[in-house]
Amino acid sequence: MVLDRIDFLLRMRLRGASSIVGAVFGGVLLLSVALFLAFGNARVPRILYFPSQSGARTLAELRYVPRHGGLEASVAEAADNVLLGPTRPDAQRLFAAGATVAAVMVSGRTLYVDLTPQVLNEDPEVPLSASDALPVLTRCLRLNFPRFSRVVYLIDGQVPRFPEKKKI
């Protein structure tokens, strides 16, 4: 069947440059549709949260990120997108620039995320401290990956210890 169509296209008499351009365009269109149907979009939607300009509330942002075969790679991609910062003009970064995900590990329903020490850096563009920003990152990860009941953060392989807030 496919060979009959190719034979038909070869027997067609193309007249002028516009016919050749049209045939090339049609061929490219058919090829792109076939590739899309075979491989799909390869992107998946993720909802990410970022602090507002005032820092008083969090704003949601829908972002399409590349699809990965494994769960740990998908979690790392989502967390890296949070660390990259928002695309919305009315939102601010959650962590200081340069922070990345060092490693991700899944054990049962617990997710372990190892972050680089840059998450602890002070940055005037970041309204939240690291101890306030980690729960926002947890919210993002648990929303996008509901199978996890617990998220444990490590910074450079160590469990972070933040000073306790004084209760008045």
Secondary structure, 3 states (H helix, E strand, C coil): CHHHHHHHHHHCCCCHHHHHHHHHHHHHHHHHHHHHHHHCCCEEEEEEEEEECCCCCEEEEEEEEECCCCHHHHHHHHHHHHHHCCCCCCECCCCCCCCCEEEEEEECCEEEEEECHHHHCCCCCCCCCHHHHHHHHHHHHHHHCCCCCEEEEEECCECCCCCCCCCC
